[in-house]
Amino acid sequence: RRRLYGDQHSTVAVALSNLAVVLKDKGELDTAEEMLRESLRVRRQVFGDQSPSVANGLHKLGSVLQKKKKWVEGEAVVREALAIRRDTLGDEHPTVGKDLVLLASLLSDAGDAASAQRLYREALAIDAFINPCEEALSECLDYIYDETGALIPGRLREEPSGGRALHG
């Protein structure tokens, strides 16, 4: 892609980001982090600091930093992504919910259960987040249930048959 478009092109940033996700899944976290940082640099140059594309790159970088147990840096990166999405897309956008879930997960891993629970609940309050993001929704509900033992109305629960059903 670089030969075709040059180093400072959005297509290069996306290709770097996609490759980094594959490397993250393979456990090659240092290389994934490096590629995501390069992708983010290009995104900032091409789109500006406040674009949803930059927020996407920050979210992916935050996920890698979480895997590397770099919780403080990961939190800062995801908070920046969250701020960009709120400013550009509004508080009720589904990707705001995804950022809230990642931030909550980072804070939980870092030992801040109270803040994590507050963010999971905030994500659950976003109507548009609930339907398209069942996996993240389930993570929110499971965390709150595990921390409090409270069954939330409408909570998806695994059934013995292997299916899912609403409870509550």
Summary of the structure (lengths in Angstrom):
residues: 168
radius of gyration: 17.3
end to end distance: 51.0
largest distance: 56.3
contacts: 533
relative contact order: 0.08
helix: 73%
strand: 5%
